[in-house]
Each structure stands twice: as structure tokens, then as C-alpha cells.
Amino acid sequence: MPELSGMLLLVVVLALLFDFSNGWHDSANAIATVVSTRVLSPMTAVLLAGLLNIAGAFMSTAVAKMVGTGIVDPSTVTQAVVASALAGAIVWNLCTLLLGLPTSSSHALIGGLVGASVLHGGWETVKFSGLRSVLEAMVISPLCGFAVGLALMVAISWLFFRVQRGAATRLFSRLQLISASFMAFSHGANDAQKAMGIITLALLSAGQLTSGDVPTWVVVSCATAMGLGTASGGWRIVRTLGTRIVKLEPVHGFAAETSAAAVLLVTAHIGLPVSTTHTITSSVMGVGAVKRLSAVRWGVTARIVYAWVFTLPGAALAAMLIYAGISRLV
């Protein structure tokens, strides 16, 4: 680990706080369905999810490299820009957590990074090809989550329609332990890399790295922060995702978690910083729609979608305001 001082140290601390808030905010992604279906107790679920988040973070660094070098030009940003981006994302996470809305920590971070960078150096600091990939994934990943969740639930319904309800419930209660673990692992594989990318960006802009390769100490520290945040749990969002969108049974939890986790692992391997929250939420909707369209509480869903739409500009505005204040002090 290199010697850190001044603004660079502040950036690393903020990045780890963001990772903690990401895990806290997004713990619902991994545990909401398994808690709402009473397969695991809340405490057992969050501890299991936290450990698997840490394990998943070591899977790949493709997303970290994308965040660190693919959204903005590292040579055009400063430590104050990165610190403002992180602070803006943390503020947005806290606001939506208090409101109980499962918004995207990933998009909050990217929105904060773009907002602070544009205020610092104009639009030429932004790599529009990378930003376009993020925006495309923002639309595609929820659609994939919905479609895969719906298709898997239909397939399960066809395969098990002769099985007695009690026997099916017992079977999928056991299988949901596997799917929840799969979801927690994929959450760590995708989301822990966002803070890794931000710290890598800060190290590049400070001249302490010459390439976008993520140092081992960054991987370990971000994985640990994410796992601790998940183990803390964000219970208001757990209730929204686990009970207020659609009433879930173990079979629905299994289908939603498996579908979302599959989408997330593919995107983590490709290197796209997609939203874990968007993906699991849309998977829950897809699974619920198989029961009947009225089973999905579309009023709650509409509030969630509004929050999705405003995450990028909201976090960008928060980061810009913070950068405007920081730039007067440094």
C-alpha cells in the first residue's frame, strides 16, 4: 500500500465509506427475498450476504477498470473532483435510504463523477463512449432482469405444476438458500468494484499508478467495506423490495434471485457497471407478473422508477454543489 496523505487519503476514506453505504443501501438486493419468504432470519441472512459479498469482490476487476478509466479522463480530474463525486453519491444514497427507495448506488457514483468532472473541466473531461455504455446498460439490465425472471418463473411453473404446493415450498425453501448466496456473491462481484475503480482513478490522477490495474490492497479494502456494509443491513429498503412490490413465496424468491444473479455475473465479466438494484427489482417484477399483472404493486413500482430516473442527475447535482464548496477551500 502506498503512502497516502492529504486529499488522496480523504478520497480513499470516502471511497470506503461509499462502499460501506453501498453495501448497507443494497443489502436488500441479496437478502430481501430470502427474509420476506422466511427462509432465513434477518441476522443470518445479512451475515451470509456480507461474507459472500467479500468473496464475490475478488472475482474480477473488469468493472473497476471501466469506472477508473472509462467514464472520465484520469489526466483531467483532481483529487477534489473524485472526493466530490464520492460525497455526492453518499449523500444521494443516504437520502434514498431514508425514503426506503431501492435506487442504484452505481449510478449515483457515476452521476457524481460526471457532475464534478464537468464542473471542474467541462464536458471534454467525459468519455462519452464509456458513458453511453453505462446508459445503455441502465436500460438493458432491468429489461433482462424482468425477462429472465419471467421466463424462469414460467419454466418452473410448467415443470412443477403437478407437484403438491407443500412439497414445492419445502424444495424451493432449500433452493433459495443457494439462489440467495448466488445473488450475494454476484452483488459483491459487481458493486464492490465501483469503489475500486474510483480509488484507482484517484491513484492515477495523483501519479501513483501508471496503468488502470487495480492494486491488491484496494481490492481487499473495498471488499471488506462492502461486506461490513451489507452485514449492517438497510431494513427499510428490505421491506420495500421484499414485501411492497409483490408478495413473494420461496419459489418466487428463488426465480428472482437466480435470474438477477445470472445477469449480474455476465455484466461483471464483460465489465459493465450495471445496477444491482435495478436488476433484482425488475426480476422481482418479472416473477410477480407471472402470477398476474395485478399481483405487482405498480404504484410502488412507479415511485422506484422515478427514483431510478433522477439518480444520475440528482447525484450529479449534489457532487457539483460539493465540488463548488471544496474548490473554494483548496
C-alpha positions in Angstrom: 0.0 0.0 0.0 1.5 3.4 -1.0 1.8 6.3 1.5 -1.3 8.3 1.3 -1.6 11.9 2.5 -3.9 14.9 2.2 -6.7 14.9 -0.4 -5.7 11.4 -1.7 -6.2 9.9 1.8 -9.6 11.7 2.0 -10.6 10.2 -1.3 -9.7 6.7 -0.1 -11.6 7.1 3.1 -14.6 8.5 1.2 -14.5 5.6 -1.3 -14.5 3.1 1.5 -17.4 4.9 3.2 -19.2 4.9 -0.1 -18.6 1.1 -0.4 -19.9 0.7 3.1 -23.0 2.8 2.3 -23.4 0.8 -0.9 -23.5 -2.5 1.0 -25.8 -1.0 3.6 -28.1 0.5 1.0 -28.1 -2.5 -1.3 -28.2 -5.3 1.3 -31.8 -5.7 0.2 -30.6 -6.9 -3.2 -29.2 -10.0 -1.7 -31.5 -10.7 1.3 -34.9 -9.1 0.8 -36.5 -12.1 -0.9 -35.0 -14.7 1.4 -36.0 -12.8 4.5 -39.5 -11.9 3.2 -40.2 -15.6 2.5 -38.9 -16.5 6.0 -36.3 -18.9 4.7 -33.6 -17.2 6.8 -33.7 -14.9 9.8 -32.7 -11.3 9.1 -29.5 -11.6 11.1 -28.4 -14.9 9.5 -29.2 -13.5 6.0 -27.2 -10.3 6.4 -24.1 -12.1 7.8 -24.2 -14.7 5.0 -24.6 -12.0 2.4 -21.8 -9.9 3.9 -19.3 -12.9 3.7 -20.4 -13.7 0.1 -20.1 -10.0 -0.9 -16.4 -10.1 0.2 -15.8 -13.4 -1.8 -17.5 -12.0 -4.9 -15.4 -8.9 -4.9 -12.3 -11.0 -5.8 -13.9 -12.4 -8.9 -12.9 -9.8 -11.4 -11.7 -6.2 -11.8 -13.2 -5.5 -15.2 -15.9 -3.2 -13.8 -13.3 -1.4 -11.7 -11.1 -0.6 -14.7 -14.2 0.7 -16.6 -15.1 3.0 -13.7 -11.5 4.1 -13.2 -10.6 4.8 -16.8 -13.7 4.6 -19.0 -16.0 7.3 -17.7 -13.8 10.3 -17.4 -10.2 11.0 -18.4 -7.9 10.4 -15.4 -5.5 13.1 -16.6 -8.1 15.8 -16.4 -9.5 15.2 -12.9 -8.2 16.1 -9.5 -8.5 14.6 -6.0 -11.1 17.3 -5.2 -13.2 16.1 -8.2 -13.1 12.5 -7.0 -13.8 13.4 -3.4 -16.8 15.5 -4.5 -18.1 12.6 -6.7 -18.0 10.2 -3.7 -19.5 12.7 -1.3 -22.4 13.4 -3.8 -23.1 9.7 -4.2 -23.0 9.1 -0.4 -25.5 12.0 0.1 -27.8 10.5 -2.6 -27.6 7.1 -1.0 -28.5 8.4 2.4 -31.4 10.4 1.1 -32.9 7.4 -0.8 -32.2 5.1 2.1 -34.2 7.3 4.4 -37.1 7.3 1.9 -36.8 3.5 1.6 -36.2 3.6 -2.2 -34.0 0.9 -3.8 -32.1 3.2 -6.1 -28.7 2.5 -7.8 -25.6 3.3 -5.8 -23.6 2.6 -9.0 -25.5 5.2 -11.0 -25.2 7.6 -8.0 -21.4 7.2 -8.1 -21.3 7.6 -11.9 -23.6 10.6 -11.8 -21.5 12.2 -9.1 -18.3 11.6 -11.0 -19.7 13.1 -14.2 -21.2 16.1 -12.4 -18.0 17.0 -10.5 -15.8 16.4 -13.6 -17.9 18.6 -15.8 -17.9 21.5 -13.3 -14.2 21.2 -13.0 -13.1 20.9 -16.6 -16.1 20.9 -18.9 -17.7 18.2 -21.0 -14.3 17.4 -22.6 -13.4 15.5 -19.4 -16.1 12.9 -20.1 -15.5 9.8 -22.2 -18.8 9.7 -24.0 -18.3 6.2 -25.3 -18.0 4.8 -21.8 -20.9 7.0 -20.5 -23.0 5.7 -23.4 -22.3 2.1 -22.4 -23.4 2.8 -18.9 -26.6 4.5 -20.0 -27.4 1.6 -22.4 -26.7 -0.9 -19.6 -29.0 1.2 -17.3 -31.9 0.4 -19.7 -30.9 -3.1 -20.8 -30.1 -4.7 -17.4 -33.6 -4.1 -15.9 -35.2 -5.4 -19.1 -33.0 -8.5 -19.0 -33.8 -9.0 -15.3 -37.5 -8.8 -15.9 -37.4 -11.1 -19.0 -35.2 -13.7 -17.4 -37.2 -13.7 -14.2 -40.5 -14.0 -16.1 -39.1 -16.8 -18.3 -37.6 -18.8 -15.4 -40.8 -18.5 -13.4 -42.8 -19.7 -16.4 -40.4 -22.7 -16.8 -40.7 -23.6 -13.1 -44.5 -23.4 -13.3 -44.6 -25.8 -16.2 -42.1 -28.2 -14.6 -43.7 -28.3 -11.1 -47.4 -27.8 -11.9 -48.1 -31.4 -10.8 -46.1 -31.1 -7.5 -48.1 -30.5 -4.3 -47.8 -27.0 -3.0 -46.4 -28.0 0.3 -43.7 -30.2 -1.2 -42.8 -27.4 -3.7 -42.5 -24.9 -0.9 -40.1 -27.1 1.1 -38.0 -27.7 -2.0 -37.7 -24.1 -3.0 -37.1 -23.0 0.6 -33.9 -25.1 0.4 -33.0 -24.0 -3.1 -33.5 -20.4 -2.1 -30.5 -20.7 0.2 -28.4 -21.4 -2.9 -30.0 -18.6 -5.0 -29.6 -16.0 -2.2 -26.0 -17.0 -1.9 -25.6 -16.7 -5.6 -27.2 -13.2 -5.5 -25.0 -12.1 -2.7 -21.8 -13.3 -4.5 -22.8 -11.6 -7.7 -23.6 -8.4 -5.8 -20.1 -8.3 -4.5 -18.7 -9.2 -7.9 -20.3 -6.2 -9.5 -20.8 -3.5 -6.9 -17.6 -3.7 -4.8 -15.7 -2.9 -8.0 -17.2 0.6 -8.3 -15.2 2.0 -5.3 -12.1 0.0 -6.5 -12.4 1.9 -9.8 -12.7 5.3 -8.0 -9.7 4.7 -5.8 -7.7 3.6 -8.9 -8.8 6.8 -10.7 -7.6 8.8 -7.7 -4.2 7.0 -7.7 -3.9 7.5 -11.5 -4.6 11.2 -11.3 -2.1 11.5 -8.4 0.6 9.8 -10.4 0.9 6.8 -8.1 -0.2 4.4 -10.8 0.8 4.2 -14.5 -2.0 1.8 -15.6 -5.6 1.0 -14.8 -4.7 -2.2 -13.0 -6.3 -2.3 -9.5 -3.8 -2.8 -6.7 -4.4 -5.8 -4.3 -4.8 -3.5 -1.2 -7.6 -1.7 -3.0 -9.4 -4.9 -3.8 -9.1 -6.2 -0.2 -10.2 -2.9 1.5 -13.2 -2.4 -0.8 -14.3 -6.0 -0.5 -14.2 -5.7 3.3 -16.0 -2.3 3.4 -18.8 -3.7 1.1 -19.2 -6.8 3.2 -19.4 -4.8 6.5 -22.0 -2.5 5.0 -24.1 -5.4 3.8 -23.9 -7.0 7.2 -25.3 -3.8 8.7 -28.5 -4.1 6.6 -30.8 -1.4 5.2 -34.1 -2.6 6.6 -36.5 0.0 5.1 -35.3 -1.0 1.6 -35.6 -4.7 2.5 -39.3 -4.1 3.3 -39.9 -2.3 0.1 -38.2 -4.8 -2.1 -39.2 -7.9 -0.2 -42.9 -7.2 0.5 -44.2 -4.0 -1.1 -43.7 -4.8 -4.8 -45.2 -8.2 -4.8 -46.0 -10.9 -2.1 -43.2 -13.5 -2.5 -43.1 -17.2 -1.8 -39.9 -19.3 -1.8 -40.3 -20.3 -5.4 -40.6 -16.6 -6.5 -37.6 -15.7 -4.4 -35.5 -18.5 -6.0 -36.5 -17.4 -9.5 -35.9 -13.7 -8.9 -32.5 -14.2 -7.2 -31.3 -16.7 -9.8 -32.3 -14.5 -12.7 -30.8 -11.3 -11.3 -27.5 -13.1 -10.3 -27.1 -14.6 -13.7 -27.5 -11.1 -15.4 -25.1 -9.5 -12.9 -22.3 -12.1 -13.3 -22.4 -11.8 -17.1 -22.1 -8.0 -16.9 -19.4 -8.2 -14.2 -17.4 -10.4 -16.6 -17.9 -8.1 -19.5 -17.0 -5.0 -17.4 -20.3 -3.1 -17.4 -21.1 -1.2 -14.2 -24.8 -2.1 -14.1 -27.2 -1.5 -11.2 -27.6 -4.5 -8.9 -30.7 -2.7 -7.5 -32.3 -2.2 -10.9 -31.7 -5.8 -11.9 -33.1 -7.6 -8.8 -36.0 -5.2 -8.6 -37.0 -5.8 -12.2 -36.5 -9.6 -11.7 -39.0 -9.5 -8.8 -41.4 -7.6 -11.0 -41.0 -10.2 -13.8 -41.5 -13.1 -11.4 -44.6 -11.4 -9.9 -46.1 -10.7 -13.3 -46.3 -14.5 -13.9 -48.8 -14.8 -11.1 -50.9 -12.0 -12.7 -50.2 -8.4 -13.6 -52.3 -7.1 -10.7 -50.0 -9.0 -8.3 -47.3 -6.4 -8.8 -48.0 -3.2 -6.9 -47.4 -0.8 -9.8 -47.8 2.3 -7.6 -44.8 1.4 -5.5 -43.0 0.4 -8.8 -43.7 3.8 -10.3 -42.0 5.5 -7.3 -39.0 3.3 -7.7 -38.7 4.0 -11.4 -38.9 7.8 -10.7 -36.1 7.4 -8.3 -34.1 5.5 -10.9 -34.6 8.3 -13.5 -33.5 11.0 -11.1 -30.4 9.2 -9.6 -27.9 10.3 -12.2 -28.9 14.0 -12.4 -29.6 14.1 -8.6 -26.2 12.7 -7.6 -24.5 14.8 -10.3 -26.1 18.0 -8.8 -25.1 17.0 -5.3 -21.5 16.4 -6.4 -21.4 19.7 -8.3 -22.6 21.6 -5.2 -20.0 19.9 -3.0 -17.2 20.5 -5.6 -18.1 24.2 -5.7 -17.6 24.4 -2.0 -14.4 22.3 -1.9 -12.8 24.2 -4.8 -13.1 27.4 -2.7 -11.2 25.8 0.1 -8.3 24.2 -1.8 
